[in-house]
Amino acid sequence: MYNEPVKFSVTGTYGSGPENEDDVYTIEEFKALCDNNMFIDYDGYGYPVKDSMADSSIIIIPSDLRNIPKDATHIVWFNR
């Protein structure tokens, strides 16, 4: 259930986005980073996002992207 607000105005900034905003990637950006080993499981985890709301009941890790729901548009990323 998408029920946690996510604040972002840009995506794909690799943690260097505007202050007080979440680290968010489009699904395509996130998959490409994982494919290129820019994100690995040790780095952290993410939640799927739809309409600027995250579903924290679904944990996304770089080694298993099958958990990304089909209706998700973005991933909010939490570095360790």
Buried (B, 14 or more C-beta within 10 A) or exposed (E): EBEBEBEBEEBBBEEEBEEEEBBBBBBEBBBBBBEEEEBEEEBBBBBBBBEBBBBEEBEBBBEEBEEBBEEBBBBBBEEE
